[in-house]
Amino acid sequence: MFLTFNNELAEILEKFDIMVKLFADDVKLYVKITNDVDLCVLQAAINALCQWADAWQLSISVEKSYVLCIGKTVQSTPLSINGASLPYVSHVETLESLSHQI
């Protein structure tokens, strides 16, 4: 049943032309940001994720959500989940990376 949820979410997010990685109950959205339009597209994808979660009565752990910038340019434009701003971080540990250590 869980795979049905994830497959539908992947199809929804695919429409935004961003990369989506699903691992267990972890969702990662990847996109190359070159201008403000790209940031708007990413925020729209986040909003679609929130709408999907609401429709399935699933909660998103905002406290476990963040924005990771890779590259020379650091974005400062706020992205949010349901009105809660996401922090920008310089590094992360994920379920996927932890599973490779086991």
C-alpha positions in Angstrom: 0.0 0.0 0.0 2.9 2.4 0.9 4.3 2.0 -2.7 0.9 3.1 -4.1 1.2 6.3 -2.1 4.8 6.9 -3.3 4.1 6.2 -6.9 1.3 8.7 -7.0 3.5 11.3 -5.3 6.3 10.7 -7.9 3.8 11.2 -10.7 2.5 14.4 -9.3 6.0 15.9 -8.7 7.2 14.7 -12.1 5.0 17.5 -13.6 7.3 20.1 -12.1 10.4 18.8 -14.0 12.4 18.2 -10.9 14.2 15.1 -9.6 12.4 13.1 -6.9 14.1 10.5 -4.8 12.0 8.2 -2.5 13.5 6.1 0.2 11.2 4.5 2.8 9.1 7.5 4.0 11.8 10.0 3.0 11.2 12.3 0.0 14.0 14.4 -1.6 13.3 17.0 -4.3 16.3 18.1 -6.4 16.4 20.9 -8.9 19.0 23.2 -10.4 18.3 26.8 -9.4 19.5 29.3 -11.9 16.9 32.1 -11.4 13.9 33.1 -9.4 11.6 31.1 -11.7 13.3 27.9 -10.7 12.7 28.8 -7.0 9.0 29.4 -7.8 8.8 26.0 -9.5 10.4 24.3 -6.4 8.0 26.1 -4.1 5.1 24.9 -6.3 6.4 21.3 -6.1 6.6 21.6 -2.3 3.0 23.0 -2.3 1.9 20.0 -4.4 3.6 17.7 -1.9 1.7 19.3 0.9 -1.6 19.0 -0.9 -1.0 15.3 -1.7 -0.1 14.7 2.0 -3.3 16.5 3.2 -5.4 14.5 0.7 -4.1 11.3 2.2 -4.2 12.6 5.8 -0.4 12.3 6.1 1.7 14.7 8.0 5.0 16.2 6.9 7.7 16.6 9.5 8.5 20.2 9.0 11.2 20.0 11.7 13.0 17.4 9.7 12.8 19.3 6.4 15.4 21.7 5.1 17.0 23.2 2.0 20.5 22.1 1.0 22.4 24.3 -1.5 25.2 22.7 -3.4 27.5 24.9 -5.4 29.0 28.4 -5.2 25.8 30.4 -5.0 23.9 30.3 -1.8 20.2 31.0 -2.1 18.5 33.1 0.6 15.0 33.2 -0.7 12.8 31.4 1.8 11.0 28.2 0.9 8.2 26.9 3.1 6.0 24.0 4.0 2.5 25.1 5.0 3.8 28.6 5.9 6.7 27.3 8.0 10.1 28.5 6.6 12.6 25.8 5.8 16.1 26.3 7.1 19.1 26.4 4.7 21.8 23.9 5.8 25.3 23.1 4.6 25.2 19.3 5.2 22.8 16.5 6.1 22.6 12.9 7.2 19.8 11.0 5.6 18.1 7.6 6.0 19.7 6.6 2.7 23.2 7.5 3.7 22.8 5.8 7.1 21.6 2.6 5.5 24.8 2.3 3.4 26.8 2.4 6.6 25.1 -0.7 8.1 
